[in-house]
Amino acid sequence: MSDNLPPCPKCSSEYTYEMNALVVCPECGHEWVPAESAEGDAGATGERVVKDAVGNMLRDGDSVTVVKALKVKGSPSGIKAGTKVRNIRLIDGVDGHDIDCRIEGFGAMQLKSSVVKKA
């Protein structure tokens, strides 16, 4: 086989094969979706995976760029697209706001990872 399939998560057999969207183990009969096992592995190690608008993985301390104009309550002007934000912190926020940062001219804010791009 040309592609590398993951071993079975139940019995660790390396003789797995694809069947439509599933990966099947012929030895124990276990079936799973490969994407689910990758998410489960990240959860098992305790790491949160936060991705930006284009799919890059974000980490604490990264610099990001805002990709679309954002309205800010209580401010006559919002945050313009292209604004650079340095030294972000990833948090478990409310309503999808998973980035805590400080934006020059606005102060401390929380942003959604879906509106930023890694710089």
C-alpha positions in Angstrom: 0.0 0.0 0.0 1.2 3.5 -0.8 -0.4 5.3 2.1 0.4 4.9 5.7 -2.6 3.8 7.8 -2.6 4.1 11.6 -2.4 1.0 13.7 -5.5 -0.3 15.4 -6.2 1.7 18.7 -7.6 -1.4 20.4 -5.1 -4.2 19.6 -2.2 -2.2 17.9 -2.4 -4.4 14.8 -0.6 -2.8 11.8 -2.7 -4.7 9.3 -5.5 -2.1 9.0 -7.3 -1.2 5.8 -9.6 1.5 4.5 -13.3 0.8 3.9 -15.0 4.0 2.6 -14.4 6.6 5.3 -13.6 4.0 8.0 -10.3 2.3 8.9 -10.9 -1.4 9.8 -8.7 -3.8 11.8 -9.0 -7.4 10.4 -7.7 -9.0 13.6 -10.1 -7.6 16.2 -12.8 -6.2 13.9 -12.6 -2.6 15.3 -13.8 0.2 13.0 -13.0 3.9 13.4 -12.7 7.2 11.6 -9.0 8.2 11.4 -9.8 11.9 12.1 -11.6 11.0 15.4 -8.5 9.1 16.7 -6.3 12.1 16.0 -8.6 14.4 18.0 -8.8 11.8 20.8 -5.0 11.6 21.0 -4.8 15.4 21.4 -7.4 15.2 24.1 -5.6 12.4 25.8 -2.4 14.4 26.2 -4.3 17.3 27.6 -3.4 19.8 24.8 -6.1 22.0 23.3 -5.8 22.5 19.6 -6.8 26.0 18.4 -6.5 26.8 14.7 -6.8 30.1 13.0 -9.0 31.0 10.0 -6.8 29.2 7.5 -6.0 26.1 9.6 -2.6 27.0 11.2 -2.2 25.8 14.8 -2.0 28.6 17.3 0.1 28.7 20.5 0.5 31.0 23.4 2.8 33.9 22.5 2.1 33.9 18.8 1.5 37.0 16.7 -1.7 37.1 14.6 -3.3 39.4 12.1 -7.1 40.2 12.1 -8.5 39.0 8.8 -11.8 40.9 8.8 -13.1 44.2 10.2 -14.6 43.8 13.7 -17.2 46.0 15.4 -16.4 46.8 19.1 -19.1 47.7 21.5 -18.7 51.1 23.0 -16.2 52.2 20.3 -17.0 54.5 17.4 -14.5 52.7 15.2 -13.8 49.0 15.2 -10.8 46.9 14.6 -9.6 47.1 11.0 -8.7 44.1 8.9 -4.9 43.7 8.9 -4.4 44.8 12.5 -1.5 42.9 14.0 -1.9 41.5 17.5 1.2 40.3 19.4 1.7 37.9 22.3 -1.7 36.1 22.4 -2.9 33.8 25.1 -5.2 30.8 24.4 -8.0 30.5 26.9 -11.3 28.5 27.4 -13.5 31.5 26.6 -17.2 32.1 26.2 -19.0 31.9 22.9 -16.0 30.8 20.9 -13.7 33.6 22.1 -10.6 31.5 22.7 -7.8 34.2 22.3 -7.0 36.7 25.0 -4.9 39.6 23.8 -4.1 43.3 24.1 -4.7 45.5 21.0 -3.0 48.8 20.8 -5.6 51.6 21.0 -8.3 49.3 22.4 -6.8 47.5 25.4 -7.5 44.0 26.6 -9.9 41.9 24.4 -10.9 38.4 23.6 -11.1 37.3 20.0 -12.3 34.2 18.1 -9.6 32.2 16.4 -11.8 32.1 13.3 -11.1 35.9 12.6 -7.3 35.8 12.9 -4.5 34.5 10.8 -1.1 33.5 12.2 1.5 36.2 11.3 
